[in-house]
Amino acid sequence: MSTENVNSTNQDSELDPAAETETLDQEKASAAEDQNAGADAGKAALEAEIEQLKEQLQSKEDQILRKIAEFENMRRRTNRERLQLFDDAKIKAVADFLPVFDDLGRSLQNVPEGSSNAFTDGVKMVHSKFASTLEKMGVEPIDETGIPFDVELHDALMRQPAPDDSTESNTVLQVLETGYKLGEKVIRHAKVIVSE
């Protein structure tokens, strides 16, 4: 090989250091861009996954809140039904005892004035205890006269002319059988005579 060729080869192998640095910088920049592109793609994938997890979390939270609301509604409905059953049972029990209470009252109405004996005193005591027990339970009698007839509270057994001109039509003149109510519920309607 001639000296010129060797020198030429040496010159080719000994490139300009600035060009060599530039090539290395380009390779580093390209590698950095590749890393950045990979990092950006990885970051975008992570962000997409985070959004998906947030949506799933929100969906689960909504489901849990719905279940809690359903449970609360069921609990309230169950309590309301339980109280209703208790009230219905209480009304039925009171309704079953009312004829006995009425009989005790009628027995006392037929006792002659001023007579007192152990039997009569015993019936008075039982009637009094019965009345106080009904009062404690919240049972109220429907036995007023002189008030307007109310179909929700009264059963009209008959109509008769008013005793005077001041009494209006459809006024309760006489209570033949006392009615009872518990709160707003009527246990038994009062049987009454109403003015014409």
Secondary structure, 3 states (H helix, E strand, C coil): CCHHHHHHHHHHHCCCHHHHHHHHHHHHHHHHHHHHHHHHHHHHHHHHHHHHHHHHHHHHHHHHHHHHHHHHHHHHHHHHHHHHHHHHHHHHHHHHHHHHHHHHHHHHHCCCCCCCCHHHHHHHHHHHHHHHHHHHCCEEEECCCCCECCCCCEEEEEEECCCCCCCCCCEEEEEEECEEEECCEEEECEEEEEEC
